[in-house]
Amino acid sequence: MVKVLDEHERTMAFAEVALGQIRSLKQTAIPRNYEIWYVYATGYNAPLNKIINETLARSGKLTEADLEQIYDTYLSHIKTTDRIDKVGARVIGEIDDVMSVLSDALGMTGAYDTSLSRATEQLSSAKSREQIKAIVETLLRSTDEMRETNKALEGRLTLSKNEISNLQHSLEAIRAESLTDPLTGLGNRKYFDRMIGMAVQNALASGEPLSLLLFDIDHFKSFNDSYGHLTGDQVLRLVGLSMKQTIKGQDITARYGGEEFAVLLPNTALRQALTVADHIRRAVMAKELKKKSTGEILGRVTISVGVSMLKQGDDTDALIERADACLYAAKRNGRNRVICEVDPEYAVETHNRVA
């Protein structure tokens, strides 16, 4: 009883610390934020504590984008790993069961082989019809037993095959989930990092063009501050939906982080990429944002877009850096626009960054 009370008091102390941090930093008390601070209070996840302390020391606060990045990096993958471990354990269990059945079947096969050898010896020395009949009856019983064993083995192997196939589908679903942003349904940053590396490598090897679009939602912070975190999530979903409806085929979409999104366009030159970027910008702007709880019209969402195209000698960092510079140029020049690396605004932006 004392041990139960001690555990209760210990976990309640962690909960108090978590709520205290949420309160003092004026964060939304949603489950994700509570989990981050509860884990922080326990001290069990040293990398999480380190990044939180560094971020607070640097800026004195944690933005929603910071919290989301921390959760995705230090907590959500743990859940995925746990689920993979559980599926793996079930696969191992199935294999153990099959091996046990096979072992039993081998034992029966050995026994049947012995029966056949014994029957051969007995038949060679049998002198009467009754003796032959008894030997044959024994063989028939052994054969029936062997047939039943094989039938049971076949049934068990069929069940195991189906179960392992289902488990394989579960692993594939977990893998897909681990590469998907749960809010928008687009690829997440892990997915983007993996895909851009492959796309750059393929484009450099083949000589085919590759373009990158980086998006940022204009005035996103004001949506969160004015209407709350749930409305901010609605804005992110709206942009994600617009991208899904506009981007087709081999093109790769991802939520790059926070309110930023990315699109990789294989076999697409800069001029075509600009057209795609403007289609997405117009698709986002065409949708009216409505507050679900009241039906209040909150206006229209706009995005700024930066576009770059891969050059010989580039790596992924160079491609991303130019798109990022174009994106900031778009935001500095009034937002709700597309700027690429051949536009004069980009040249001004890079000059300012160097200066």
MARPA-146853 format. One record per residue (C-alpha): residue in one letter; residue number from 1; x, y, z. Coordinates in pm, whole numbers, plus 50000, padded with zeros to 5 digits. Layout:
REM residues N
<A; NUM; <X; Y; Z>>
...
***
This chain:
REM residues 355
<M; 1; <50000; 50000; 50000>>
<V; 2; <50282; 50238; 50087>>
<K; 3; <50448; 50161; 49754>>
<V; 4; <50125; 50242; 49565>>
<L; 5; <50095; 50575; 49750>>
<D; 6; <50458; 50658; 49678>>
<E; 7; <50404; 50593; 49309>>
<H; 8; <50088; 50802; 49313>>
<E; 9; <50266; 51094; 49479>>
<R; 10; <50564; 51067; 49245>>
<T; 11; <50354; 51072; 48927>>
<M; 12; <50135; 51354; 49063>>
<A; 13; <50451; 51556; 49124>>
<F; 14; <50551; 51507; 48758>>
<A; 15; <50200; 51610; 48653>>
<E; 16; <50222; 51928; 48865>>
<V; 17; <50552; 52022; 48703>>
<A; 18; <50409; 51960; 48355>>
<L; 19; <50100; 52175; 48417>>
<G; 20; <50313; 52440; 48584>>
<Q; 21; <50534; 52471; 48277>>
<I; 22; <50234; 52491; 48043>>
<R; 23; <50082; 52759; 48267>>
<S; 24; <50397; 52968; 48305>>
<L; 25; <50477; 52961; 47932>>
<K; 26; <50110; 53023; 47842>>
<Q; 27; <50090; 52720; 47613>>
<T; 28; <49779; 52532; 47509>>
<A; 29; <49705; 52245; 47748>>
<I; 30; <49662; 51986; 47473>>
<P; 31; <49775; 51622; 47524>>
<R; 32; <50087; 51665; 47308>>
<N; 33; <50218; 51957; 47516>>
<Y; 34; <50131; 51783; 47844>>
<E; 35; <50321; 51471; 47732>>
<I; 36; <50627; 51678; 47639>>
<W; 37; <50638; 51847; 47978>>
<Y; 38; <50557; 51529; 48172>>
<V; 39; <50850; 51351; 48005>>
<Y; 40; <51062; 51660; 48071>>
<A; 41; <50969; 51644; 48441>>
<T; 42; <51068; 51278; 48468>>
<G; 43; <51413; 51349; 48324>>
<Y; 44; <51413; 51011; 48147>>
<N; 45; <51461; 51157; 47799>>
<A; 46; <51787; 51352; 47821>>
<P; 47; <51794; 51471; 47454>>
<L; 48; <51441; 51614; 47493>>
<N; 49; <51538; 51802; 47809>>
<K; 50; <51854; 51932; 47643>>
<I; 51; <51676; 52077; 47337>>
<I; 52; <51404; 52234; 47554>>
<N; 53; <51660; 52397; 47784>>
<E; 54; <51864; 52524; 47488>>
<T; 55; <51557; 52667; 47314>>
<L; 56; <51435; 52841; 47629>>
<A; 57; <51782; 52980; 47697>>
<R; 58; <51803; 53114; 47342>>
<S; 59; <51456; 53264; 47294>>
<G; 60; <51282; 53242; 47632>>
<K; 61; <50983; 53055; 47488>>
<L; 62; <50871; 52751; 47290>>
<T; 63; <50654; 52820; 46988>>
<E; 64; <50392; 52576; 46858>>
<A; 65; <50634; 52488; 46579>>
<D; 66; <50907; 52420; 46839>>
<L; 67; <50677; 52195; 47041>>
<E; 68; <50564; 52005; 46734>>
<Q; 69; <50922; 51954; 46618>>
<I; 70; <51028; 51835; 46966>>
<Y; 71; <50737; 51591; 46983>>
<D; 72; <50800; 51452; 46634>>
<T; 73; <51173; 51416; 46698>>
<Y; 74; <51189; 51289; 47056>>
<L; 75; <50854; 51126; 47135>>
<S; 76; <50639; 51014; 46841>>
<H; 77; <50905; 50778; 46703>>
<I; 78; <50916; 50599; 47041>>
<K; 79; <50552; 50501; 46997>>
<T; 80; <50628; 50375; 46647>>
<T; 81; <50922; 50173; 46777>>
<D; 82; <50703; 50019; 47048>>
<R; 83; <50445; 49916; 46790>>
<I; 84; <50711; 49767; 46562>>
<D; 85; <50849; 49572; 46859>>
<K; 86; <50503; 49433; 46937>>
<V; 87; <50444; 49325; 46578>>
<G; 88; <50794; 49175; 46567>>
<A; 89; <50721; 48978; 46885>>
<R; 90; <50404; 48840; 46727>>
<V; 91; <50598; 48737; 46415>>
<I; 92; <50854; 48558; 46631>>
<G; 93; <50570; 48388; 46822>>
<E; 94; <50418; 48266; 46497>>
<I; 95; <50754; 48131; 46380>>
<D; 96; <50804; 47952; 46713>>
<D; 97; <50459; 47792; 46682>>
<V; 98; <50529; 47679; 46326>>
<M; 99; <50866; 47536; 46426>>
<S; 100; <50695; 47342; 46707>>
<V; 101; <50437; 47201; 46466>>
<L; 102; <50710; 47110; 46217>>
<S; 103; <50907; 46939; 46493>>
<D; 104; <50601; 46732; 46585>>
<A; 105; <50547; 46650; 46217>>
<L; 106; <50908; 46537; 46180>>
<G; 107; <50860; 46311; 46482>>
<M; 108; <50552; 46158; 46323>>
<T; 109; <50738; 46115; 45992>>
<G; 110; <51017; 45935; 46174>>
<A; 111; <50768; 45709; 46351>>
<Y; 112; <50593; 45635; 46022>>
<D; 113; <50924; 45552; 45857>>
<T; 114; <50999; 45311; 46143>>
<S; 115; <50655; 45150; 46095>>
<L; 116; <50722; 45102; 45726>>
<S; 117; <51063; 44942; 45793>>
<R; 118; <50917; 44712; 46056>>
<A; 119; <50627; 44618; 45823>>
<T; 120; <50874; 44535; 45544>>
<E; 121; <51064; 44300; 45775>>
<Q; 122; <50744; 44142; 45906>>
<L; 123; <50601; 44091; 45559>>
<S; 124; <50917; 43914; 45442>>
<S; 125; <50881; 43662; 45723>>
<A; 126; <50499; 43639; 45735>>
<K; 127; <50370; 43288; 45676>>
<S; 128; <49994; 43317; 45710>>
<R; 129; <49712; 43527; 45575>>
<E; 130; <49625; 43646; 45927>>
<Q; 131; <49978; 43772; 45987>>
<I; 132; <49978; 43968; 45660>>
<K; 133; <49634; 44110; 45740>>
<A; 134; <49754; 44229; 46086>>
<I; 135; <50062; 44393; 45932>>
<V; 136; <49852; 44570; 45666>>
<E; 137; <49601; 44693; 45928>>
<T; 138; <49888; 44834; 46135>>
<L; 139; <50021; 45012; 45825>>
<L; 140; <49675; 45152; 45747>>
<R; 141; <49644; 45293; 46102>>
<S; 142; <49990; 45448; 46073>>
<T; 143; <49899; 45591; 45734>>
<D; 144; <49573; 45738; 45870>>
<E; 145; <49762; 45895; 46160>>
<M; 146; <50018; 46038; 45917>>
<R; 147; <49741; 46175; 45695>>
<E; 148; <49576; 46349; 45992>>
<T; 149; <49910; 46491; 46102>>
<N; 150; <49976; 46628; 45753>>
<K; 151; <49625; 46773; 45738>>
<A; 152; <49672; 46948; 46072>>
<L; 153; <50014; 47073; 45962>>
<E; 154; <49871; 47209; 45638>>
<G; 155; <49594; 47389; 45827>>
<R; 156; <49836; 47536; 46081>>
<L; 157; <50074; 47653; 45809>>
<T; 158; <49786; 47820; 45622>>
<L; 159; <49682; 48005; 45940>>
<S; 160; <50041; 48111; 46005>>
<K; 161; <50083; 48228; 45647>>
<N; 162; <49770; 48445; 45679>>
<E; 163; <49876; 48579; 46019>>
<I; 164; <50228; 48665; 45902>>
<S; 165; <50082; 48832; 45592>>
<N; 166; <49856; 49044; 45818>>
<L; 167; <50151; 49132; 46037>>
<Q; 168; <50349; 49232; 45730>>
<H; 169; <50067; 49468; 45632>>
<S; 170; <50073; 49609; 45986>>
<L; 171; <50446; 49679; 45958>>
<E; 172; <50395; 49848; 45623>>
<A; 173; <50116; 50062; 45773>>
<I; 174; <50337; 50158; 46068>>
<R; 175; <50620; 50245; 45832>>
<A; 176; <50390; 50462; 45621>>
<E; 177; <50254; 50628; 45936>>
<S; 178; <50605; 50704; 46058>>
<L; 179; <50665; 50900; 45736>>
<T; 180; <50330; 51085; 45739>>
<D; 181; <50236; 51411; 45905>>
<P; 182; <49922; 51321; 46105>>
<L; 183; <49762; 51667; 46078>>
<T; 184; <49777; 51720; 45700>>
<G; 185; <49824; 51365; 45570>>
<L; 186; <50128; 51480; 45370>>
<G; 187; <50476; 51335; 45408>>
<N; 188; <50663; 51454; 45717>>
<R; 189; <51013; 51600; 45745>>
<K; 190; <51169; 51253; 45773>>
<Y; 191; <50995; 51152; 45450>>
<F; 192; <51105; 51472; 45275>>
<D; 193; <51469; 51433; 45381>>
<R; 194; <51470; 51078; 45250>>
<M; 195; <51301; 51163; 44919>>
<I; 196; <51503; 51475; 44835>>
<G; 197; <51827; 51283; 44877>>
<M; 198; <51708; 51019; 44629>>
<A; 199; <51561; 51278; 44389>>
<V; 200; <51882; 51485; 44378>>
<Q; 201; <52095; 51176; 44323>>
<N; 202; <51869; 51054; 44039>>
<A; 203; <51851; 51396; 43873>>
<L; 204; <52227; 51447; 43880>>
<A; 205; <52284; 51099; 43737>>
<S; 206; <52022; 51130; 43460>>
<G; 207; <52063; 51497; 43374>>
<E; 208; <51687; 51547; 43412>>
<P; 209; <51568; 51873; 43575>>
<L; 210; <51452; 51880; 43938>>
<S; 211; <51276; 52175; 44100>>
<L; 212; <51191; 52247; 44463>>
<L; 213; <50907; 52460; 44599>>
<L; 214; <50914; 52584; 44959>>
<F; 215; <50590; 52734; 45096>>
<D; 216; <50522; 52936; 45407>>
<I; 217; <50173; 53032; 45532>>
<D; 218; <50147; 53410; 45554>>
<H; 219; <50073; 53555; 45900>>
<F; 220; <50022; 53208; 46045>>
<K; 221; <50109; 53322; 46397>>
<S; 222; <49827; 53577; 46389>>
<F; 223; <49576; 53298; 46313>>
<N; 224; <49694; 53108; 46620>>
<D; 225; <49702; 53419; 46840>>
<S; 226; <49366; 53553; 46723>>
<Y; 227; <49159; 53237; 46685>>
<G; 228; <49342; 52967; 46880>>
<H; 229; <49546; 52656; 46813>>
<L; 230; <49256; 52456; 46666>>
<T; 231; <49199; 52720; 46398>>
<G; 232; <49572; 52716; 46328>>
<D; 233; <49545; 52341; 46272>>
<Q; 234; <49253; 52404; 46036>>
<V; 235; <49471; 52643; 45834>>
<L; 236; <49743; 52378; 45806>>
<R; 237; <49490; 52118; 45692>>
<L; 238; <49349; 52361; 45434>>
<V; 239; <49692; 52417; 45281>>
<G; 240; <49764; 52043; 45288>>
<L; 241; <49434; 51970; 45111>>
<S; 242; <49507; 52232; 44844>>
<M; 243; <49845; 52072; 44777>>
<K; 244; <49693; 51723; 44751>>
<Q; 245; <49433; 51847; 44503>>
<T; 246; <49691; 52027; 44290>>
<I; 247; <49995; 51798; 44298>>
<K; 248; <49969; 51474; 44100>>
<G; 249; <50180; 51184; 43973>>
<Q; 250; <50543; 51151; 44073>>
<D; 251; <50565; 51487; 44251>>
<I; 252; <50648; 51470; 44622>>
<T; 253; <50468; 51678; 44887>>
<A; 254; <50563; 51717; 45252>>
<R; 255; <50509; 51930; 45556>>
<Y; 256; <50858; 52069; 45599>>
<G; 257; <50806; 52193; 45955>>
<G; 258; <50567; 52421; 46145>>
<E; 259; <50381; 52626; 45883>>
<E; 260; <50627; 52543; 45603>>
<F; 261; <50561; 52296; 45323>>
<A; 262; <50775; 52154; 45041>>
<V; 263; <50712; 52008; 44696>>
<L; 264; <50971; 51823; 44490>>
<L; 265; <50908; 51823; 44114>>
<P; 266; <51117; 51561; 43928>>
<N; 267; <51161; 51613; 43552>>
<T; 268; <51036; 51970; 43592>>
<A; 269; <51226; 52279; 43478>>
<L; 270; <51205; 52618; 43648>>
<R; 271; <50936; 52771; 43427>>
<Q; 272; <50704; 52472; 43474>>
<A; 273; <50775; 52474; 43848>>
<L; 274; <50669; 52839; 43868>>
<T; 275; <50338; 52747; 43705>>
<V; 276; <50280; 52465; 43956>>
<A; 277; <50370; 52695; 44247>>
<D; 278; <50124; 52960; 44131>>
<H; 279; <49849; 52700; 44086>>
<I; 280; <49896; 52593; 44447>>
<R; 281; <49905; 52956; 44566>>
<R; 282; <49578; 53028; 44386>>
<A; 283; <49418; 52704; 44510>>
<V; 284; <49497; 52797; 44871>>
<M; 285; <49370; 53152; 44830>>
<A; 286; <49047; 53029; 44668>>
<K; 287; <48939; 52850; 44985>>
<E; 288; <48750; 53047; 45249>>
<L; 289; <48845; 52977; 45610>>
<K; 290; <48547; 52925; 45838>>
<K; 291; <48548; 52876; 46216>>
<K; 292; <48383; 52539; 46271>>
<S; 293; <48238; 52617; 46613>>
<T; 294; <48055; 52937; 46509>>
<G; 295; <48048; 52936; 46129>>
<E; 296; <48228; 53273; 46137>>
<I; 297; <48414; 53357; 45814>>
<L; 298; <48777; 53425; 45903>>
<G; 299; <48893; 53529; 45558>>
<R; 300; <49130; 53367; 45313>>
<V; 301; <49469; 53208; 45366>>
<T; 302; <49764; 53306; 45150>>
<I; 303; <50107; 53153; 45105>>
<S; 304; <50449; 53274; 44992>>
<V; 305; <50654; 53044; 44770>>
<G; 306; <51023; 53012; 44685>>
<V; 307; <51135; 52808; 44383>>
<S; 308; <51478; 52671; 44295>>
<M; 309; <51608; 52426; 44034>>
<L; 310; <51894; 52180; 44071>>
<K; 311; <52225; 52272; 43906>>
<Q; 312; <52523; 52054; 43825>>
<G; 313; <52747; 52041; 44132>>
<D; 314; <52453; 52105; 44368>>
<D; 315; <52374; 51899; 44673>>
<T; 316; <52048; 51892; 44868>>
<D; 317; <52158; 52175; 45099>>
<A; 318; <52232; 52410; 44808>>
<L; 319; <51895; 52338; 44645>>
<I; 320; <51710; 52398; 44973>>
<E; 321; <51909; 52713; 45058>>
<R; 322; <51821; 52882; 44727>>
<A; 323; <51452; 52791; 44759>>
<D; 324; <51458; 52920; 45116>>
<A; 325; <51617; 53250; 45008>>
<C; 326; <51350; 53286; 44738>>
<L; 327; <51080; 53218; 44998>>
<Y; 328; <51211; 53492; 45227>>
<A; 329; <51231; 53727; 44930>>
<A; 330; <50863; 53657; 44859>>
<K; 331; <50773; 53737; 45219>>
<R; 332; <50982; 54055; 45224>>
<N; 333; <50820; 54175; 44904>>
<G; 334; <50459; 54165; 45019>>
<R; 335; <50379; 53793; 45063>>
<N; 336; <50119; 53597; 44864>>
<R; 337; <50357; 53561; 44572>>
<V; 338; <50601; 53323; 44402>>
<I; 339; <50969; 53414; 44359>>
<C; 340; <51238; 53203; 44195>>
<E; 341; <51614; 53224; 44177>>
<V; 342; <51620; 53420; 43848>>
<D; 343; <51401; 53700; 43987>>
<P; 344; <51571; 54027; 44091>>
<E; 345; <51415; 54000; 44439>>
<Y; 346; <51617; 53683; 44496>>
<A; 347; <51940; 53861; 44407>>
<V; 348; <51859; 54135; 44660>>
<E; 349; <51777; 53876; 44926>>
<T; 350; <52105; 53686; 44879>>
<H; 351; <52298; 54014; 44883>>
<N; 352; <52132; 54110; 45212>>
<R; 353; <52210; 53769; 45363>>
<V; 354; <52576; 53793; 45269>>
<A; 355; <52596; 54148; 45397>>
***
